[in-house]
Amino acid sequence: MAAVPGRGCPPGAARSARWPGSSWWQRAVRRRLPVLGWLPRYSLSCLRLDLTAGVTVGLTVVPQALAYAEVAGLPVQYGLYSSFVGCFVYCLLGTAKDVTLGPTAIMSLLVSSYAFHDPAYAVLLAFLSGCVQLAMGLLHLGFLLDFVSCPVIKGFTSAASITISFNQVKNILGLRGIPRQFFLEVYETLRRIGETRAGDAILGLSCLAALAGLQAMKSRLHPAASTEPLATRASVLLVRSCATARNALVVLAASLVAYSFQVSGSQPLTLTGSVPHGFPPFRPPPFSKAVPNGTVPFGRMVQDMGAGLAVVPLVGVLETVAIAKAFASQNNYRIDGNQEMLAMGTANILGSFFSSYPITGSFGRTAVNAQTGVCTPMGGLVTGTLVLLSLAYLTSLFCYIPKAALAAVIISAVVPMFDARIFRTLWRVKRLDLVPLCVTFLLCFWEVQYGIMAGVLVSGILLLYSVARPPIKVLEQGVLLVQPGSSLHFPAADHLRDIICDRALAASPPCSVILDCHHVSSIDYTAVVGLAELLQDLHKHGISLVFCSLQVRGQPCTAPALPAPCCPRPRCSSCCQEIKASVICSLTIPLLCGVFYQVLPGGPTRELRSAWHRDHGKQLADPHQGVQENRNSSA
């Protein structure tokens, strides 16, 4: 695979070549610094693509950063402070060429919940979240994210979409003093809707209509073919460029309207207000906070943030890795999940020294990055530089940005997060998955952490229930054929035992039992003991239990076959070649026989002894036919 072939090039392509001839520490450094894989092969064609993508994403991130700071309940400049460090860090440490790190709607909502609209708490939360993410990457704990199921994610993002959208309705209508708790917010907004400011409402709805129209134009207008006339290609390119940079254009147009009102001496719009000029100061995150009555110590601040120290880093990792995997699959390259966690943890830790609140991967900006043909993570370097230029030269103009325009940008960005089709899809595929989806969706309107934790808990219960109650097929055709549908673990031992005992003893006369273990790939010690006790119970009633389709250490068992004149399988003739004299287990046969020696008073049955001595060529007889064992073989 070429290192940097252009569109679709994996930034870690050189990393995957394993660097033959280099020492172990050189390979480790290159693995932890993916930039060393693609930078030596960087070309001018890639620079052109990365410049275009970086500028395009920069025009998107600046207005979004200002708006997301409003969602987080922080001054608007903190959105810009959070938008450049991640771009620079990910350029060095990231493994996905498309991903861009920065403030997002979901992360801003979480910061609003756990930072209490206080910049000191928000910056400290970024530092501590980065430490957790860095530790997860170093300890390779990415597998923990696998326990957050897709219904839980969909329920959370759909609820977040509604919460964030309605949170901005007050800015569209120009209402003030509305509480941020969702249910109180809905009540107060509806109660005070008569206080709507006409200027804000007209401007906000106009911005929403413009954003929706530009988005529709972009989705329906495909790139012009090279055979089209130059004028046609130029027109299509202009329209698509305007649609891609729609956030910046709408905010710019709204600011011009607000400035014209300001010059005329009347201002019917609610403006953002003054923004501090220049770059954020470089200083450690606040490990204490001064208050009028004294100082809030570090321990108290950590205690106040509570579950946020787990929810924020986990959601950040989940969002970034999911986005990276989606675009890596789409553009045919691979990512390293643990390296992604290292990159994001490092970005949050370093960002906290520049007054950043927690950041994560942005799906919308990543999509823009990919659609404009970014070649390597170098595009993030261009985006970060554009944000710094905005802080240096444009902050004096940000005071004219209407809050209604920023609210329209937020609503247009989060509305696509609501996936109404997931409910119908789960109803068709597996209706039980609607339970964690609905639990997460509903509880997230109360508190985000309760919704996520409840959804994970319900998903875990459903997962454990499938382990404790595996599907078991039972057929009666002369003998009782029992076929577990999955592996056997200790929660399922008593369940399987009860089914076999009830069905075998209920038959008249009691029939022998064949345990078909074709789908059983593993079994634990408790289940082995349960099978031994089952064998003992059946033995007391004169019922035989044999095992077929067994696997030992993950391989099919090669024990001798049992003659079975009453085999339920029509394809067998004089003997059943699938009935094996062994025990279904990934453990060793000697250990199993030891378990049965401890449980059964007379030691293991002839079937188990045959498994023990299968390598000696010992043959078994069918216990129902009275055929005796070969007396010449040694037991």
Summary of the structure (lengths in Angstrom):
residues: 635
radius of gyration: 32.4
end to end distance: 60.1
largest distance: 113.1
contacts: 2224
relative contact order: 0.13
helix: 60%
strand: 7%
